[in-house]
Amino acid sequence: MGFFSKLFGKKVEEEVKVTEKLKIGIILGSTRQGRVSPQVGEWVKGIADKRGDADYEIVDIADFNLPFLGTTDGSEPGIADWNGKLASLDGFVFIVQEYNHSITGALKNALDFAREAWNNKAAGIVSYGSTGGARAAEHLRGICGELLIADVRVHPTLSLFTDFENGTVFKPADLHLDNVNAMLDQVNAWSGALKTLR
């Protein structure tokens, strides 16, 4: 291949990379029976899909059957699958519920089961709880910093009292739509920028 073929071939490859849609995982942060995170995750995905600016998918940590970190030899297939899934994504939206003023043990365990797959990616947080899940989100932000995940500023908070009927049926107030879109604007902008570091 001649010089110009190599040059133009490289330029075409770079243009294809630039025009590829970002892949954003919407991570469900709870595995308990009766959880409402799938309802919240599907709501966020529905809003996100209408934008057409990235490929969004639900990533349910319950599907990976992760053991407790340090209790096995680490050979379970779910661990490799989890890391592979994270590595395939450019950014994240965490669906976070507050338990005892923090995130769930299942989410912390899942966060700890990967390292490089998180690095240099962006994340948004959608939280819920009696105080909108704000304390859980703040704990998650500290963990994100350690994992080199850039968490964005806009943070939709959902109340168990006003956005859920009987605490189980998700009926979000219309006012949250603008916050979710603003969060996704930031997640996409930062995910695209951080992709250049990887």
Summary of the structure (lengths in Angstrom):
residues: 198
radius of gyration: 18.1
end to end distance: 27.7
largest distance: 68.6
contacts: 601
relative contact order: 0.16
helix: 44%
strand: 21%
